[in-house]
């Protein structure tokens, strides 16, 4: 654990269990101290810092094809949504650890890492991204492994339950104008995905119990369903 003293700056490393509420550093010309990092949530007793959240948000956006997000300005509204996803992943991962289930092969992690690298035009651009966030390829790989494992956990628990029968699909289509004209198989796939999302939300709501999650800083002002 990194220890800090008042008015003493220490470099913050990503993905370390750094129990750091905030670090203040003076400006180069004697300006007032500025906020370098802060805790934004506590999940199962572990602090999530804003720098971690910022990095995870960028990884998520780059993975979805938005490479411009690697160095774009991210507002609190977007970060709040990512924070919910981060909290959900960490809660589900804790459950997977308890069950010792849904492990991910190193080959799958390496494949995900290579896919992430391919989003960048050059290797130098990828390296600069990691350097900017004081992260290593190994730390990025650990994040990708977590996401893969959580997805496997969701699939293992919920994919079968999310399936939609032909009769269900047709009955639903009859009552929803937005589904009019969809062929049967695309219709079933769309409804199955909707059901899957709903089941994921229910799963995470069940894990997010009072005392397990606490939102901090600007995100503490948001409603947290009694978790704060």
Buried (B, 14 or more C-beta within 10 A) or exposed (E): EEEBEEEEEBEBEBBBEBBBEBBBBEEEEEEEEEEBBBBBBBBEEEBBBBBBBBBBBBBBBBBEEEBEBBEEEBEBEBBBEBBBBBBBBBBBBBBBEEEEEBEBEEEBBEEBBEEBBEBBEEEEBBEBBBEEBBBBEEBBBEBBBBBBBBBBBBEEBBEEEBEBEEEBBBEBBEEEEEBEEBEEEEBBBBBBEEBBEEBBEEBBEEBBEEEBBBBBBEBEEEEBEEBB
